[in-house]
Amino acid sequence: MRILNTLFILALFFMPAIVMAQPGDPGGDPDVPIMGIEFLLGGGALLGVRHLIGRFKSSRKE
């Protein structure tokens, strides 16, 4: 099972190099910012911190 997980992670890591999606000039304004990604990153960080705090609180009660 560990080998399958390792192969899956390696496949995801090398996927962009293999696919090479749509080479060439897209035309128009290619400098389009990705809106909202900072909110997703911040929300993920907050959930991670909340999880860590909960883990530390539960270990102190035992």
N, C-alpha and C positions, 0 to 999 in steps of 0.2 A: 504494500500500500504506500509505503514511503517513496518507493521508486516512481510510482504513478504521480504522486504529488510533485516530486522533483521535476519530472518530465513536463507536467502541466505548467509549472512556473517557468521553466526554460522556454517552452513554446510561447507563452505570453510575452516573455522578454524579447524573443527574437522575431515576433510577428511583424512589427513595423518595418524591420529591415527586409523581410521577405515580401511583404505586400507592395510596398512603394506606391501608395495610393495617388492616382491622378497626377503624374508629372506634367510640367508645362506651365505656361502663363495662364492664370485663371481670368485675367482681364478685370477691369474695374479697379476698385480700391481693395487691395489684398490685406491692408492693415485693419482688420476688423477685431476689436477687442472682445474677449469672451466675458460677457456680463454675468454676474452672479456667482462666478467660481469662488470668489473670496468668501461669500456667505456659506457655501458648501464646505470649504476648508475650515472656517471658523466653527461651524456647527459640529463637524467631525472632531475637532480638537476639544470642544466643550464636552461632547459625549465621552471621549477618551478620559478626560480629567475626572469626570463624574464617576466613571467606572473605577478608576484608580482610587479615588477617595472612598468609594463604597467597599473596595477590597481591603483597604487599610482599616476602616472602621470595623469590619467583620472580624479581622484577625485580632484586634484589640479586645473584643468582647469574649473571645474564646479563652 
